[in-house]
Amino acid sequence: MTRLSVEMLAADAPEPITSAGHAQLGIAVLAGIAVIVLLITKFKLHAFLSLTIGSLALGAFAGAPLDKVITSFTAGLGSTVAGVGVLIALGAILGKMLADSGGADQIVDTILARASGRSMPWAMVLIASVIGLPLFFEVGVVLLIPVVLMVAKRGNYSLMRIGIPALAGLSVMHGLVPPHPGPLVAIDAVDANLGVTLALGVLVAIPTVVIAGPLFSEYAARWVDVPAPERMVPQRPSEELERRPGFGATLATILLPVVLMLAKALVDIVIDDPEHQVQRVFDVIGSPLIALLAAVLVGIFTLGRPAGFSRERISSLVEKGLAPIAGILLIVGAGGGFKQTLIDTGVGQMILDISEDWSIPALLLAWLIAVAIRLATGSATVATVSAAGLVAPLAADMSTAHTALLVLAIGAGSLFFSHVNDAGFWLVKEYFGLNVGQTIKTWSVMETIISVVAGALVLLLSLII
């Protein structure tokens, strides 16, 4: 919670919540979410505007003064953008550099040259997971679609046998592994340790992507047997380049921020002394800002220069990489505003009370809330930021590991059953040339498998650590 919202609550501390208060707040939450859902799905209003209006509706239904609701919303928006905005921007620049320099294509081609036959679905998972680390899901889909279609066509593979593993790799990275926007926002909301969350996220992601990718793709290929659509094979960025970066340099650049953040988490565990010089150094170089900034700066020399990019083109590339994320930043920020409104109106305390009365494990409750919002809005990001706001008070007494697992439970729930109100659903449908029923049998079921398997693994880990 921001200092502004704390001072606001201190100045006008509410009476202890009664059962009637619970009922009113419950209705206010449902009404606020219903407004958001209705505006996004029925009226096709942008998620930023929908979240803003929904936050005001929540405050109105909760009986809170609207001037304080506005203050809560703007404070939450500002603190969220301040916390993750720069990271999203740096991730977008790195992703754009990776795509335009041909580095992504170099990784794809190198791995595919060493894979064949039954190993191909596993190769696609590996490609998608590596490429998906610094890229937004939609960018990753656009980048990998040409590869999926060309591999399926040239190797005479089932499109689903190749496509599902690639989609699973991208989706798991998007929902569970920072520095993607969803996990970053949840980490910020519940004050989780990024390094620990990253390590546990990778641990959960590996078995999840194996089950939802190569293993499920065998069944998906039987259910939906379609050829690669000729019309959807676009030109790859590197086909216009005379040369492109090497495989090792590209892979090292992508993994650099991950290594730095994991190193920080390891040093924190081993030394556990905030005043120790080594830990202080790693606290700096392993912070998300410095780790991603380092990857971008290194990428200029390992990706941009080997591709023959001039200083002017690199500058232009950075500008073009930032342009598409304006909408994402606004949605994430408005989600943070909605989260703060939930907290300041007392909904967070209500969730705490309910969880104690019903004896629902906090991680399961977080997963269920994220599932409900995902099904209603179709947006994994909206589901993540809203659920994180609702369950943030539950993290107050949790250990570092369990707070990280709370983030992963939210991320897992946010991926549940993508359907017709999700932009990703239509992206997959059109690129793969499927009808709605075929998309549900493949993409929607795959997303549900990811959500359930990851959620179950998170609950299992909570019993062990």
Secondary structure, DSSP 8 states (H G I E B T S, - for coil): --HHHHHHHHHT------HHHHHHHHHHHHHHHHHHHHHHHTS---HHHHHHHHHHHHHHHTT--HHHHHHHHHHHHHHHHHHHHHHHHHHHHHHHHHHHTTHHHHHHHHHHHT--GGGHHHHHHHHHHHHHTTS-HHHHHHHHHHHHHHHHHHTT--HHHHHHHHHHHHHHHHHHSTTSHHHHHHHHHHT--HHHHHHHHHHHHHHHHHIIIIIHHHHHHHH------GGG----GGGG-S----HHHHHHHHHHHHHHHHHHHHHHHHH--TT-HHHHHHHHHTSHHHHHHHHHHHHIIIIITTTT--HHHHHHHHHHHHGGGHHHHHHHHHHHHHHHHHHHTTHHHHHHHHHHHHT--HHHHHHHHHHHHHHHH--HHHHHHHHHHHHGGGGGG--HHHHHHHHHHHHHHTTS---TT-HHHHHHHHHHT--HHHHIIIIIHHHHHHHHHHHHHHHHHHHH-
